[in-house]
Amino acid sequence: MTDTFLQAHDLPRAWARRRTFTIADTQFGDGRAFLAAWAAWRADPARCERLHFVSAGSIATLDRAPPADVGPLTTLLANAWPMRVANVHRLEFEAGRVVLTLIVGENADVLNKLWLRADAFNLRADRTVDPSATCKALARVAADHATLAAEAQPTLQRALEAAGFVCDPATKAILTARFAPRWRVRRHEPPLPASIDGDRHAIVIGAGLAGCAVSARLTARGWRVTLVDRNADVARDASGNPAGVFHPIVWRDDSIAARLTRAAFLYALRHWTELEDAGHELRRTRDGLLQIADSPDDALAIADAIGRFGLPRDYAVAATSEDALRIAGVEVARGGWFFPRGGAISPASVCAAQCAISGERLTRRFGTEVARVAHDGHAWRAFDSAGALIAQAPIVVLANAHDAKRLAALHGDPTRSVRGQLTILDDTPLDALRVPVIGDGYALPLAPHRTLTGATYDIDSTDREIRAAGHRENLERIARMLPASKFDATQPFEGRVAFRCVTSDRMPMIGQLADEIAARADAKRLSGAWPLDLPRAAGLYGAFAFGSRGLVWSALAAELIASQIEGEPWPIERELAEALDPARFLLRALRHGDFT
């Protein structure tokens, strides 16, 4: 964005003293537009609280990292430059007050996959392509009176006007326009912030990975958060395991789960680095993680996928049996693939660090169980089992795993509980293990001569006791991956039992909950509905059912929820967000006619 484009958007005056301002640029190019907007924001004492810059590029865009010695802002961008993978890359600067959301993909229309409300557009149109589709796509995400600037070309003005933009007839080399449609040009209104009267205050129920992450993302935006948990401290349930593994996934097709986990993995790495840079010890390993293939054919298929998707070596590397032996330091059953940035980390340390950075904006209400939540027409109220008020706020986020469906009264019992038992081994052949190894189970070094293995997958079991059968199952799994790990399964082992929350489609529940009563009352009309058609429960959000992927998914989930609450650009593609939507099971029931 040159000075001409800044002037076309009436910047910096247009963002003065606003909470957020969003610029959408259809081509990131060399990044000069972003850097110019950032510099103007930095120099303006009346700047908006948060500046979002959303742009698109191809994989080749990531081959052109900005030089690190041109200026201070360019250096910061170069230091944060994302990994060379197709993804929605969310980069934060100025303590999160300047945010670059860069969607990278193969097609020119990748920007259309995002969901945002743009205040200003920089349109870089290909003169050889009809701009009509692009202009319609911009109209779907334009804020009222959003400005647009583009290089003038013969067909562009007509396409913009057909999409609801009013063009300035006085412009010459630079065409300027304003979104002011005289008729309805879109089915859905782009995202708006939650309606809040007065203080920005949220209740977060559950102090595990999900709840602590949501608390951190909201307090970073200036919210007060009351964090409620039935336990005496953070991370006492499934998030309290001694350590957990983190890694992306590679499948034969680039599925929704693979894309979501890629986005979440890369976001989590950035988030954890920020926590560590702030002085928090997360007990994170740095030597990578090895995944053992289920079969030789599986190893070949994934190796092919790594090459076919062009995944860089710092993301995933195919590993032969010899490679895997060298990486693991112990005998392996077969090859697989290696994640150089994967590893193990302490979930409890992550939770504690997130609460610590939340500072005085976070109020802890631990040792307190929420019996019910209710909306009084103005705010949500959380009550204990005696009927006493715990807290009230305009926003509630349910991050309490199995209990969330009860508090929200969700249709169809969409979540289930899975018992997981861990086994801790002392002084075994696995002492030579160099990195965490996963496959049919996992094994990770906890300390010298101490290895954590697991975990069982006991659906709907409520048994909290440690079982000898569970230890045997874990040891048998490890032996199938690491044949040299011979154990006497009759001896007593240390262990831990925790309960994970999962859905039938194995995807988490992240986002604003539906108003199920209103939806059922309007079931006939909503039988062909899309997610954006559903009535929503004002101020009620969920972050639960993470299964065994809470470490990887929780930070990005929290950023998505905070973005939805604030009406900011979403950090993932809308298609992915819809796959996580807590209302998806209700939507299926409506489509199947369950309420008519």
ChimeraX attribute file (.defattr): number of C-alpha atoms within 10 A of each C-alpha:
attribute: neighborCount
match mode: 1-to-1
recipient: residues
	/A:1	17
	/A:2	13
	/A:3	12
	/A:4	11
	/A:5	22
	/A:6	18
	/A:7	13
	/A:8	20
	/A:9	23
	/A:10	13
	/A:11	18
	/A:12	18
	/A:13	13
	/A:14	15
	/A:15	22
	/A:16	17
	/A:17	14
	/A:18	13
	/A:19	13
	/A:20	19
	/A:21	22
	/A:22	24
	/A:23	24
	/A:24	27
	/A:25	25
	/A:26	22
	/A:27	22
	/A:28	23
	/A:29	18
	/A:30	14
	/A:31	17
	/A:32	14
	/A:33	22
	/A:34	25
	/A:35	17
	/A:36	17
	/A:37	23
	/A:38	20
	/A:39	12
	/A:40	16
	/A:41	22
	/A:42	13
	/A:43	11
	/A:44	14
	/A:45	11
	/A:46	14
	/A:47	22
	/A:48	21
	/A:49	17
	/A:50	21
	/A:51	24
	/A:52	24
	/A:53	26
	/A:54	27
	/A:55	26
	/A:56	23
	/A:57	24
	/A:58	21
	/A:59	18
	/A:60	13
	/A:61	17
	/A:62	18
	/A:63	10
	/A:64	13
	/A:65	17
	/A:66	18
	/A:67	12
	/A:68	14
	/A:69	11
	/A:70	9
	/A:71	9
	/A:72	10
	/A:73	17
	/A:74	18
	/A:75	15
	/A:76	15
	/A:77	21
	/A:78	16
	/A:79	13
	/A:80	15
	/A:81	15
	/A:82	18
	/A:83	16
	/A:84	19
	/A:85	19
	/A:86	20
	/A:87	21
	/A:88	30
	/A:89	21
	/A:90	22
	/A:91	19
	/A:92	17
	/A:93	15
	/A:94	11
	/A:95	10
	/A:96	16
	/A:97	16
	/A:98	22
	/A:99	21
	/A:100	21
	/A:101	22
	/A:102	23
	/A:103	26
	/A:104	24
	/A:105	19
	/A:106	11
	/A:107	11
	/A:108	14
	/A:109	14
	/A:110	18
	/A:111	25
	/A:112	19
	/A:113	15
	/A:114	22
	/A:115	21
	/A:116	26
	/A:117	26
	/A:118	29
	/A:119	24
	/A:120	28
	/A:121	26
	/A:122	24
	/A:123	19
	/A:124	15
	/A:125	18
	/A:126	9
	/A:127	13
	/A:128	6
	/A:129	10
	/A:130	13
	/A:131	18
	/A:132	17
	/A:133	14
	/A:134	21
	/A:135	22
	/A:136	21
	/A:137	16
	/A:138	24
	/A:139	25
	/A:140	21
	/A:141	23
	/A:142	28
	/A:143	22
	/A:144	14
	/A:145	16
	/A:146	21
	/A:147	25
	/A:148	29
	/A:149	25
	/A:150	19
	/A:151	17
	/A:152	17
	/A:153	15
	/A:154	8
	/A:155	13
	/A:156	21
	/A:157	23
	/A:158	16
	/A:159	18
	/A:160	24
	/A:161	19
	/A:162	16
	/A:163	25
	/A:164	24
	/A:165	27
	/A:166	21
	/A:167	21
	/A:168	13
	/A:169	10
	/A:170	8
	/A:171	14
	/A:172	11
	/A:173	9
	/A:174	17
	/A:175	21
	/A:176	25
	/A:177	26
	/A:178	24
	/A:179	23
	/A:180	19
	/A:181	16
	/A:182	9
	/A:183	8
	/A:184	9
	/A:185	13
	/A:186	14
	/A:187	9
	/A:188	11
	/A:189	13
	/A:190	19
	/A:191	21
	/A:192	16
	/A:193	12
	/A:194	14
	/A:195	12
	/A:196	16
	/A:197	9
	/A:198	7
	/A:199	10
	/A:200	16
	/A:201	21
	/A:202	27
	/A:203	26
	/A:204	27
	/A:205	30
	/A:206	29
	/A:207	31
	/A:208	28
	/A:209	33
	/A:210	33
	/A:211	32
	/A:212	28
	/A:213	26
	/A:214	31
	/A:215	31
	/A:216	26
	/A:217	24
	/A:218	25
	/A:219	23
	/A:220	18
	/A:221	18
	/A:222	12
	/A:223	18
	/A:224	22
	/A:225	25
	/A:226	22
	/A:227	25
	/A:228	27
	/A:229	25
	/A:230	17
	/A:231	16
	/A:232	13
	/A:233	17
	/A:234	27
	/A:235	24
	/A:236	16
	/A:237	19
	/A:238	23
	/A:239	26
	/A:240	19
	/A:241	18
	/A:242	16
	/A:243	19
	/A:244	24
	/A:245	24
	/A:246	25
	/A:247	27
	/A:248	21
	/A:249	18
	/A:250	22
	/A:251	16
	/A:252	15
	/A:253	12
	/A:254	13
	/A:255	12
	/A:256	15
	/A:257	18
	/A:258	16
	/A:259	22
	/A:260	25
	/A:261	20
	/A:262	23
	/A:263	24
	/A:264	27
	/A:265	24
	/A:266	22
	/A:267	22
	/A:268	19
	/A:269	16
	/A:270	18
	/A:271	18
	/A:272	20
	/A:273	13
	/A:274	13
	/A:275	18
	/A:276	16
	/A:277	10
	/A:278	11
	/A:279	10
	/A:280	18
	/A:281	16
	/A:282	20
	/A:283	16
	/A:284	20
	/A:285	17
	/A:286	13
	/A:287	16
	/A:288	23
	/A:289	26
	/A:290	30
	/A:291	26
	/A:292	28
	/A:293	22
	/A:294	16
	/A:295	13
	/A:296	15
	/A:297	10
	/A:298	16
	/A:299	22
	/A:300	18
	/A:301	15
	/A:302	20
	/A:303	21
	/A:304	15
	/A:305	18
	/A:306	21
	/A:307	13
	/A:308	11
	/A:309	14
	/A:310	14
	/A:311	17
	/A:312	13
	/A:313	14
	/A:314	14
	/A:315	22
	/A:316	25
	/A:317	19
	/A:318	22
	/A:319	24
	/A:320	19
	/A:321	18
	/A:322	12
	/A:323	17
	/A:324	24
	/A:325	19
	/A:326	14
	/A:327	21
	/A:328	22
	/A:329	15
	/A:330	18
	/A:331	19
	/A:332	25
	/A:333	19
	/A:334	23
	/A:335	25
	/A:336	28
	/A:337	24
	/A:338	26
	/A:339	22
	/A:340	17
	/A:341	20
	/A:342	25
	/A:343	21
	/A:344	25
	/A:345	22
	/A:346	21
	/A:347	26
	/A:348	25
	/A:349	22
	/A:350	28
	/A:351	25
	/A:352	20
	/A:353	22
	/A:354	25
	/A:355	25
	/A:356	15
	/A:357	18
	/A:358	22
	/A:359	13
	/A:360	11
	/A:361	19
	/A:362	21
	/A:363	16
	/A:364	18
	/A:365	19
	/A:366	16
	/A:367	11
	/A:368	17
	/A:369	18
	/A:370	22
	/A:371	15
	/A:372	15
	/A:373	19
	/A:374	14
	/A:375	18
	/A:376	9
	/A:377	8
	/A:378	12
	/A:379	17
	/A:380	20
	/A:381	19
	/A:382	23
	/A:383	18
	/A:384	15
	/A:385	11
	/A:386	8
	/A:387	11
	/A:388	11
	/A:389	14
	/A:390	17
	/A:391	17
	/A:392	21
	/A:393	22
	/A:394	23
	/A:395	23
	/A:396	27
	/A:397	28
	/A:398	26
	/A:399	30
	/A:400	27
	/A:401	28
	/A:402	18
	/A:403	18
	/A:404	22
	/A:405	21
	/A:406	12
	/A:407	16
	/A:408	20
	/A:409	11
	/A:410	19
	/A:411	14
	/A:412	10
	/A:413	12
	/A:414	17
	/A:415	22
	/A:416	19
	/A:417	21
	/A:418	21
	/A:419	20
	/A:420	22
	/A:421	25
	/A:422	23
	/A:423	24
	/A:424	20
	/A:425	23
	/A:426	16
	/A:427	11
	/A:428	13
	/A:429	17
	/A:430	25
	/A:431	20
	/A:432	15
	/A:433	21
	/A:434	18
	/A:435	21
	/A:436	27
	/A:437	29
	/A:438	21
	/A:439	17
	/A:440	19
	/A:441	22
	/A:442	23
	/A:443	29
	/A:444	25
	/A:445	23
	/A:446	21
	/A:447	10
	/A:448	11
	/A:449	15
	/A:450	15
	/A:451	22
	/A:452	24
	/A:453	25
	/A:454	25
	/A:455	25
	/A:456	21
	/A:457	17
	/A:458	16
	/A:459	15
	/A:460	13
	/A:461	13
	/A:462	12
	/A:463	12
	/A:464	13
	/A:465	10
	/A:466	17
	/A:467	15
	/A:468	15
	/A:469	13
	/A:470	21
	/A:471	26
	/A:472	18
	/A:473	20
	/A:474	23
	/A:475	24
	/A:476	19
	/A:477	21
	/A:478	25
	/A:479	18
	/A:480	18
	/A:481	25
	/A:482	24
	/A:483	15
	/A:484	15
	/A:485	18
	/A:486	14
	/A:487	14
	/A:488	8
	/A:489	15
	/A:490	10
	/A:491	8
	/A:492	10
	/A:493	16
	/A:494	12
	/A:495	20
	/A:496	19
	/A:497	21
	/A:498	20
	/A:499	26
	/A:500	26
	/A:501	24
	/A:502	23
	/A:503	18
	/A:504	12
	/A:505	11
	/A:506	15
	/A:507	20
	/A:508	26
	/A:509	30
	/A:510	30
	/A:511	27
	/A:512	22
	/A:513	24
	/A:514	24
	/A:515	18
	/A:516	21
	/A:517	13
	/A:518	13
	/A:519	21
	/A:520	17
	/A:521	12
	/A:522	16
	/A:523	21
	/A:524	15
	/A:525	11
	/A:526	19
	/A:527	19
	/A:528	14
	/A:529	15
	/A:530	13
	/A:531	18
	/A:532	12
	/A:533	13
	/A:534	19
	/A:535	17
	/A:536	19
	/A:537	16
	/A:538	20
	/A:539	20
	/A:540	23
	/A:541	27
	/A:542	29
	/A:543	33
	/A:544	34
	/A:545	30
	/A:546	25
	/A:547	21
	/A:548	21
	/A:549	19
	/A:550	23
	/A:551	24
	/A:552	26
	/A:553	26
	/A:554	27
	/A:555	27
	/A:556	27
	/A:557	29
	/A:558	26
	/A:559	21
	/A:560	23
	/A:561	24
	/A:562	24
	/A:563	22
	/A:564	21
	/A:565	22
	/A:566	19
	/A:567	18
	/A:568	25
	/A:569	26
	/A:570	22
	/A:571	29
	/A:572	25
	/A:573	21
	/A:574	15
	/A:575	13
	/A:576	15
	/A:577	22
	/A:578	17
	/A:579	19
	/A:580	22
	/A:581	24
	/A:582	27
	/A:583	25
	/A:584	18
	/A:585	18
	/A:586	23
	/A:587	24
	/A:588	15
	/A:589	17
	/A:590	22
	/A:591	17
	/A:592	12
	/A:593	14
	/A:594	12
	/A:595	14
	/A:596	11
